[in-house]
Amino acid sequence: MWRTRAAAACVICRSLAKSNYGIKRKSPLQNLHLVSRSIHHPYYPSSKFQRPPLRISIQQFSSLNRLPFRKTKLLNVKYGYQSYRNFWLARLASRLLRIRYIILGSAVGGGYTAKKTYDQWKDMMPDLDDYKWIVPDFIWELDEHIDFEKIIKALPDADDLAKLLPDFDKIGESFASLKGFFSPGYKLVSEVIGASDLLLLLGSPGETAFRATDQGYDNDKQYKKVSDKEKIDQLQEELLRTQLKYQRMLERLEKENKELRKLVLQRDDKGIHQRKLKKSLIDMYSEVLDILSDYDASYNTQDHLPRVVVVGDQSAGKTSVLEMIAQARIFPRGSGEMMTRSPVKVTLSEGPHHVALFKDSSREFDLTKEEDLAALRNEIEIRMRNSVKEGCTVSTETISLSVKGPGLQRMVLVDLPGVISTVTSGMAPDTKETIFSISKAYMQNPNAIILCIQDGSVDAERSIVTDLVSQMDPQGKRTIFVLTKVDLAEKNVASPSRIQQIIEGKLFPMKALGYFAVVTGKGNSSESIESIKEYEEEFFQNSKLLKTSMLKAHQVTTKNLSLAVSDCFWKMVRESVEQQADAFKATRFNLETEWKNNYPRLRELDRNELFEKAKNEILDEVISLTQVTPKHWEEILQKTLWERVSTHVIENIYLPAAQTMNSGTFNTTVDIKLKQWTDKQLPNKAVEVAWETLQEEFSRFMTEPKGKEHDDIFDKLKQAVKEESIKRHKWNERAEDSLRVIQHNALEDRSISDKQQWDAAIHFMEETLQSRLKDTESVIEDMVGPDWKKRWMYWIGRTKEQNIRNETKNELEKLIKCNEEHAAYLANDEVTTVRKNLEARGITVDPCLIKDTWHQIYRRYFLKTALNHCNLCRRGFYYYQRHFVDSELECNDIVLFWRIQRMLAITANTLRQQLTNTEVRRLEKNVKEVLEDFAEDSEKKVKLLTGKRVQLAEDLKKVREIQEKLEAFIEALHQEK
């Protein structure tokens, strides 16, 4: 333009300057135009006295497409005749000056025009930051989630793989396709970059004109016919379609990446590369949390390690969200019923197979099989019900579950029971307070990520959990808000802007790091994860909330939610794990110092090590039972058995038989009663005596102090093992049958072989009778009171009843003196005579009292007579050998006691053999079983091995283990970083 103006000015000044065409002269410079002064006009003579027309090209400049300059029509400029001067030096200088000014002017004009055009285009361009949401967020983060370079380095070459595994052609093809793995990603990024041209079509909200390129000029005319609102709707729909297209492409790439990662994880199982697999980071971290869950914080050691705590109102969809993140229906479900009755810790990690297993079990549940899924849900429900104590509805005991699978985000989540507002029938009265306390206990951890689940289909005013979360995290620095059932919310809520207010954090009185909206199915428990994903994608594709920009693309779907939660979790872990490791290091130092001061000469044995030590001591004591001598066993058995059966022998066998008139009747009565006793009572009594003797000896070995080596910390455990072992032990049932035969044969034998046995029988009989006589004297003394010596020495008097019994005793003794062969029972007339004699002296006596007193008086008289008879039979062995022929002496009672004594000895010997050969070994086996059961029952060990020393050693071991595992985790974390 500047050059055009200059050319026009030249024409004007030349026309003014010419006054005479016939005179060759040059007009003065002062009369020329101002622009013409800076441009020299040379003179070109012609035959027609006219300068040749000057061709000036006027170039059009376009900053829109920056096309090359095009020449316009030539302009004929006529110049007047000027006088010709032949100054070649001046002409040369003027030409040089003209070139300099032309270059200078062109540079100034071109720069000004370029700057003006750039500013105009800059004003015309819209602010693309307002439309950044149109491009999906995962496009910008694609390189963070898919590390193609690492995948290429980690995977073996396709040719080598094909050689190693000739049967797996598909695997070889998958690895071979890795060579072109970047081409889809490059194409995807190219298309996304190309989509930015589409953003240029959309201006600011107030503009109604489109900025189009030359290629989109035809489309521009078509869009001008449409209203502004329809233009924006069309563009948004087109952008959504583009976004979904890219989403599908990304899912395809992720699926291929997942398959390749699965092959990498499986290559050790297939034998491709034999190397020791290291434990994953999330598994190492989960082990630390499992140890902490069992740790008894008696020394105020607080657990501040990060974990994702899932809280929400009952039936808000907590379990469904967790299942979508875990990609499996693993939790039991119910309609409106409380299903989560205890905290469930779920550790998600990546693995080649989609499986789940419990911390304390080796069984793996294949999550791709419906029968395994049903078994897993049933097992979780059983564990929840077993953890709930009687009279309670929820439990604080944590169930630890690990879920592995390809593509799972690594994190640790804790599903808590749903918060309720009302305690219904069938629940414990403190259920509401217990759930609140459990939730607060997990959320008060300053490093815990709170995943707040809110039901979008109910009114916001009915929410309980939001107030609880706002109390525990008022600044929202570790809270992620999730709105579930958005499909029902969009359908039922009259004002969609209310959903927007929730997602923007303006409706609830709480703050959060991020807000997400998800759909976890249609409410059908039989839906699969894949169908739920498809339904969620279809819903958000057609949702007006997304089309009208009320929801942003990165705020929807459980896929984006799991990525965000995993990022927050690992960020919190990296920020806080070293601080927690230092805290446990300080705790370890304090515990070690306390142990050194209190127990300087004892080893640091925890509860398990103490249990093993006690177990060895108990087994040694059981083995020591086999070292008891046979003589000791038989003496104890014989003595105990006679104490148990002596009363029956004296009262039911000997005394009735002794009342007979002759020896034949005596022996007949004895044989009958011995046979009845042997068939019914004696074998059972003998087995009971043997079992009680074994218990007494076992208890003696268990409780006997071992001197300085005795540790009283094992006393409760030994007592419990003894009681449980005795409770489980049962005597061999066949022992009674064999013992009955042996005892019957022993009692049938009446032949005393030598004088020594005869004297032993007499001694046995005298001891028995003297013991009975002593007991009888004691009973009579209690009946009649102390004699005159004790009354004088101890100043003790008789009671009225004792005086009556004493008078009755005197009358009965007179009766016995009158008839020394009196029968064992009083006749009725004799009772009347005694009563009347006492009444004559003013003593009223009941007939029952007379008979009772007679029984004891006659018993004493009989025992004294029997003892005298024993003395007479000491020399009667000679007559016994001759069967008492030609002798008035009869010693059948001596033979009876010899038979009983021999039966006792044979029974004791038989029981001793059974004890040492069978029952002691069976008891040892029972003790081992009890110890094994106690070893598996941690609660039992805690109850039986208690005390400050045990607790201190236990805490010291746990803190050391936690510190070591945390240090190993931190080292692995740094290596991965």
Secondary structure, DSSP 4 states (H G I P E B T S, - for coil): -HHHHHHHHHHHHHHHH-S-TTS-----GGGS-HHHHTS-------TTS-PPPP--------TTT-PPP---PPPP-----------HHHHHHHHHHHHHHHHHHHHHHHHHHHHHHHHHHHHHS--GGGGGGGS-HHHHTHHHH--HHHHHHHSPPHHHHHHH-TT-HHHHHHHHGGGGSHHHHHHHHHHHHHTHHHHHT---TT--S----STTHHHHHHHHTS-HHHHHHHHHHHHHHHHHHHHHHHHHHHHHHHHHHHHHHHHHHHTSS--PPPPPHHHHHHHHHHHHHH---TT--------EEEEEBTTSSHHHHHHHHHTS--S---SSS----S-EEEEEEE-SS-EEEETT--PPEETTSHHHHHHHHHHHHHHHHHHSPTT-S---PPEEEEEEETTPPPEEEEEPPPB-SS--TTS-TTHHHHHHHHHHHHHTSTTPEEEEEEETTS-GGG-SHHHHHHHH-TT-TTEEEEEE-HHHHHHH-S-THHHHHHHTT-SSS---SEEEE----SS-TT--HHHHHHHHHHHHHH-HHHHTTSS-GGGBSHHHHHHHHHHHHHHHHHHHHHHHHHHHHHHHHHHHHHHHHH-TTS----HHHHHHHHHHHHHHHHHGGGGS-HHHHHHHHHHHHHHHHHHHIIIIIIHHHHTSSSHHHHHHHHHHHHHHHHHHTHHHHHHHHHHHHHHHHHHHHHHS--GGG--GGGHHHHHHHHHHHHHH----THHHHHHHHHHHHHHH-----SHHHHHHHHHHHHHHHHHHHHHHHHHHHHHH---HHHHHHH-----HHHHHHHHHHHHHHHHHHH-TT--SS--HHHHHHHHHHHHHTT----HHHHHHHHHHHHHHHHHHHHHHHHHHHTTTHHHHHTTTTT-S---HHHHHHHHHHHHHHHHHHHHHHHIIIIIHHHHHHHHHHHHHHHHH-HHHHHHHS-SHHHHHHHHHHHHHHHHHHHHHHHHHHHHH-
